Amino acid sequence: MAKRIGGEVPAAVRPQAGDYRFDLDRALSAVVGLESEVPEDAFTAETLGTLRSGHGVLVREDGLILTVGYLVTEAETIRLTTGFGRVVEGHGLGFDQATGFGFVQALDPLDIPALKIGDSRAAGPGSKVVVGGVGGRANAVAGEIVSREEFAGYWEYLLDAAIFTGPHHPHWSGAAVIGAEGELLGIGSLQVERQTGPGGRASMLNMAIPVELLPKDLDRFIAGLKTAPVRPWLGVFAHEVDGHVMIAGVAPGGPAHRAGLQIGDVVLAVGGTSVSSLADFYLALWSLGTSGVEVALRLRRENDAFDLSVRSGDRRKMLKQQRLH
């Protein structure tokens, strides 16, 4: 078997084949290990690192791998490893900023079955799932969906109904969330702390991106990832603090940085629309049009409120593109 990303999960939370109506081992064999290398001068190198590892899922027999976008963003090389030890080079096809999905093409046969893409919309809290990484049952968690809820990320990212599963998988990046019929429901993205159970006890959960966000025509979608119009991007890292949106950081060389936004600035309004949460902030921003649109911000810095105009950008133009060797 292949070296597992991060090692095995505790035996007490591993799935047992007899508990499922589908072929568990076959389904888990569709998960591959994914390792990528990013140049040191890449835009995301400082925040995401230059060596990244996680998982991907074979979703088509032609070698198409679905993963989480941050694993392959600006990757110069990608290596895929099956649970049976086969190692294949991969080519990054791109990532979708709106959903967070990443796409990789295996450049040689992986000799494993593909996992069918399902639809998680009927899977609510209490639905049984298996969260699997490369390496079969030894790197899988038998769990359930704890909640379906909105998730707003500090990096200008929003999902309407993210999947939160527990118990948490310790090696979640790009892991497969597999439903009751052996179908792919989501792709692991984050580990988060949430208040769950009696008394609001804090628990670690996994957040996954629902697969129904993928379009039916994947080929056309992937082909357009590098050229299609995208949402306006400011290049800010923001948090909610006491019912306000506060700037916690700005991307060097990004639109907000060039316009003079500072750490600690509070965003009061976007395009004339008052905002009090990250979701408010992003939805108001994206409603203004596509990248390049002028964004009117109402800000508070210390005790002063003022207006600032920022010409939004296209984040893709900051990123290195992978070369096909």
C-alpha positions in Angstrom: 0.0 0.0 0.0 1.0 3.6 -0.5 2.4 5.9 2.1 -0.6 7.6 3.7 -0.9 11.3 3.9 -0.3 12.1 7.5 -0.5 8.4 8.7 -3.4 6.2 9.7 -6.5 7.4 11.5 -7.4 5.9 15.0 -8.8 2.4 14.7 -11.9 3.3 16.7 -13.3 5.7 14.0 -12.5 3.6 10.9 -15.4 2.3 8.8 -16.3 -1.4 8.6 -17.2 -2.8 5.3 -20.3 -4.6 6.6 -21.9 -1.4 7.7 -22.4 -0.1 4.2 -24.6 -1.1 1.2 -21.8 -0.4 -1.3 -18.3 -1.8 -1.9 -16.4 0.3 0.6 -12.9 -0.8 -0.4 -13.7 -0.1 -4.1 -15.0 3.3 -3.3 -12.0 4.3 -1.2 -9.6 3.0 -3.8 -10.7 6.0 -6.0 -8.9 8.4 -3.5 -5.3 9.2 -4.4 -2.5 11.0 -2.5 -1.6 14.3 -4.0 1.7 16.1 -3.5 2.5 19.4 -5.2 5.5 21.8 -5.4 5.1 25.5 -5.8 7.9 28.0 -6.7 9.2 30.1 -3.8 8.3 33.3 -5.6 4.7 32.2 -6.2 1.9 34.5 -4.9 0.6 31.9 -2.5 3.9 30.5 -1.4 4.1 32.5 1.8 0.5 31.7 3.0 0.1 28.1 1.7 3.7 26.9 1.5 5.8 25.5 -1.4 5.3 21.9 -0.5 1.6 20.8 -0.2 0.1 17.4 0.3 -3.4 16.0 0.6 -5.8 13.9 -1.5 -7.8 13.9 -4.7 -10.5 11.7 -6.1 -10.6 10.1 -9.5 -14.1 11.0 -10.8 -13.7 9.9 -14.5 -12.0 7.0 -16.1 -10.0 9.3 -18.3 -7.9 10.4 -15.3 -9.7 13.5 -14.1 -9.0 14.2 -10.4 -11.2 16.4 -8.2 -9.4 18.0 -5.3 -9.4 21.2 -3.2 -8.0 24.1 -5.0 -5.3 25.3 -2.6 -3.4 22.1 -3.1 -2.8 22.8 -6.7 -2.8 26.6 -7.0 0.4 27.7 -8.8 1.8 24.1 -8.6 4.8 23.5 -10.8 4.7 19.8 -10.3 2.0 17.4 -9.1 2.5 13.8 -8.1 -0.4 11.4 -7.6 -0.1 8.1 -5.6 -2.8 5.5 -5.5 -3.5 3.3 -2.5 -1.7 0.5 -4.3 1.5 2.4 -4.6 1.3 3.5 -8.3 2.8 6.9 -8.8 1.7 9.1 -11.7 2.5 12.7 -12.7 -0.4 15.0 -12.8 -1.1 18.3 -14.6 -3.1 21.0 -12.9 -6.0 22.0 -15.1 -7.0 25.0 -12.8 -9.1 25.8 -9.8 -12.5 27.5 -9.4 -12.3 30.4 -7.0 -16.0 30.5 -6.4 -16.3 26.9 -5.1 -12.7 26.1 -4.1 -12.5 23.0 -6.3 -9.3 22.1 -8.0 -8.8 19.9 -11.1 -5.9 17.7 -12.1 -5.4 15.4 -15.1 -3.4 12.2 -14.5 -0.9 11.9 -17.3 -0.8 8.1 -17.2 -3.4 5.5 -16.2 -4.0 5.2 -12.5 -5.5 1.7 -12.7 -8.2 2.4 -10.1 -12.0 2.8 -10.5 -13.5 6.2 -10.7 -16.0 7.3 -8.0 -19.4 8.5 -9.2 -20.2 12.1 -8.5 -23.4 12.3 -6.5 -25.5 15.1 -5.0 -25.4 16.1 -1.4 -28.6 18.2 -1.2 -30.7 15.4 0.2 -28.0 14.5 2.8 -28.7 16.4 6.0 -27.6 16.3 9.6 -27.4 12.7 10.7 -26.7 11.2 7.3 -24.0 8.6 7.5 -20.8 9.3 5.5 -17.3 8.0 5.1 -14.5 10.6 4.9 -11.6 8.9 3.1 -8.0 9.7 2.3 -5.6 7.6 0.3 -4.8 4.2 1.9 -8.3 2.6 2.2 -10.0 2.0 5.5 -6.9 2.6 7.5 -7.1 6.3 6.5 -10.9 6.7 6.5 -13.4 7.9 9.1 -16.9 6.6 9.6 -18.9 9.6 10.5 -22.0 11.6 9.8 -23.1 15.0 8.5 -23.3 17.2 11.6 -24.7 20.3 9.8 -25.3 22.0 6.5 -24.7 25.7 6.8 -23.3 28.9 5.3 -19.5 29.2 5.5 -17.7 32.5 5.0 -13.9 32.3 4.7 -11.7 35.3 5.5 -10.1 35.1 2.0 -13.2 36.4 0.1 -14.9 33.0 -0.1 -18.5 32.0 0.6 -20.5 28.7 0.4 -24.2 28.7 0.9 -24.5 25.1 2.3 -21.1 23.7 3.2 -21.0 20.1 4.6 -19.7 19.8 8.1 -18.8 16.2 9.2 -17.7 14.5 12.4 -15.8 13.0 13.9 -13.1 14.9 12.2 -10.6 13.4 9.8 -7.1 14.5 10.8 -5.9 14.6 7.2 -8.8 16.3 5.5 -7.3 18.2 2.5 -9.0 16.9 -0.6 -10.5 13.9 1.2 -13.6 12.3 -0.3 -16.9 12.6 1.5 -18.7 9.4 0.4 -22.5 9.0 0.8 -24.8 6.0 1.6 -24.8 4.7 -1.9 -21.0 4.9 -2.4 -21.2 8.2 -4.3 -19.0 11.3 -3.9 -20.8 14.0 -1.9 -18.0 16.5 -1.2 -14.3 17.3 -1.1 -12.6 18.0 2.2 -11.4 21.6 2.5 -10.9 22.6 6.2 -10.8 21.6 9.8 -13.0 23.9 11.9 -14.1 24.2 15.5 -17.9 24.3 16.0 -20.2 24.4 19.0 -22.1 21.1 19.0 -24.0 18.8 21.4 -25.5 19.6 24.8 -24.3 22.8 26.3 -22.6 23.9 23.1 -19.5 21.9 23.6 -16.7 22.8 21.1 -15.9 20.0 18.6 -13.5 19.7 15.7 -15.3 19.1 12.4 -14.4 18.8 8.8 -15.8 21.3 6.3 -16.3 19.9 2.7 -17.3 21.5 -0.6 -20.6 20.0 -1.9 -20.1 18.3 -5.3 -23.5 19.6 -6.7 -21.7 23.0 -7.2 -19.9 21.4 -10.1 -21.5 22.1 -13.5 -22.7 19.1 -15.6 -20.4 20.0 -18.5 -17.1 19.7 -16.7 -15.0 19.8 -19.8 -16.4 23.2 -20.9 -16.2 24.5 -17.4 -12.6 23.5 -16.9 -11.6 24.9 -20.3 -13.0 28.3 -19.3 -11.5 28.5 -15.9 -8.6 30.7 -17.1 -10.6 33.0 -19.3 -14.2 33.3 -18.0 -15.1 36.5 -16.2 -14.7 36.3 -12.5 -16.0 38.0 -9.4 -14.3 41.2 -8.3 -11.4 40.6 -6.0 -10.1 43.1 -3.4 -7.2 41.1 -2.0 -8.3 41.4 1.7 -8.4 39.0 4.6 -11.3 39.9 6.8 -12.9 38.7 10.0 -16.2 39.4 11.8 -15.6 41.2 15.1 -18.6 42.2 17.3 -21.0 42.5 14.3 -18.5 44.3 12.1 -16.3 43.4 9.2 -12.6 44.1 10.1 -9.6 44.0 7.7 -7.1 41.6 9.2 -4.7 41.7 6.3 -4.2 42.7 2.7 -2.5 40.8 -0.1 0.8 42.5 -1.2 0.3 44.1 -4.6 -3.4 43.5 -4.6 -6.2 46.1 -5.2 -6.8 46.8 -1.5 -3.0 47.2 -0.9 -2.6 49.6 -3.8 -5.7 51.6 -2.7 -4.4 52.0 0.9 -6.6 49.8 3.0 -5.0 49.0 6.3 -5.2 46.3 9.0 -7.8 47.3 11.5 -10.0 49.2 9.0 -13.7 48.4 9.5 -15.9 48.0 6.4 -19.2 49.8 7.0 -20.6 49.7 3.5 -19.9 48.4 0.0 -21.4 50.2 -3.0 -23.8 52.0 -0.7 -24.9 48.7 1.0 -24.3 48.5 4.7 -22.5 45.3 5.8 -22.2 43.6 9.2 -20.9 40.1 8.3 -18.5 38.5 5.9 -21.4 37.1 3.9 -22.9 40.6 3.6 -19.5 42.0 2.6 -18.9 39.4 -0.2 -22.4 39.4 -1.6 -22.4 43.2 -1.8 -19.0 43.2 -3.5 -19.9 40.5 -6.0 -23.2 42.1 -6.9 -21.3 45.1 -8.4 -20.2 43.1 -11.5 -17.0 41.3 -12.6 -13.4 41.9 -11.9 -12.2 45.4 -12.8 -15.3 47.1 -11.5 -14.8 50.1 -9.2 -15.8 49.4 -5.6 -16.9 52.2 -3.4 -16.1 51.4 0.3 -17.2 53.2 3.4 -14.6 52.6 6.1 -13.9 53.4 9.6 -10.3 53.8 10.8 -9.9 54.4 14.5 -12.5 57.2 15.1 -12.7 58.5 11.5 -15.3 57.3 8.8 -14.3 57.9 5.2 -14.9 56.8 1.6 -12.4 55.0 -0.5 -12.7 53.7 -4.1 -10.9 50.5 -5.0 -10.6 49.2 -8.6 -11.1 45.4 -8.1 -8.9 42.9 -9.7 -8.7 39.4 -11.1 -6.8 37.1 -8.6 -5.8 34.8 -11.4 -3.4 37.4 -12.8 -1.4 37.3 -9.6 -0.9 33.5 -9.9 1.7 31.5 -11.7 0.4 29.0 -14.3 1.6 25.4 -14.4 3.6 24.4 -17.5 2.8 21.1 -19.2 6.1 19.2 -19.4 
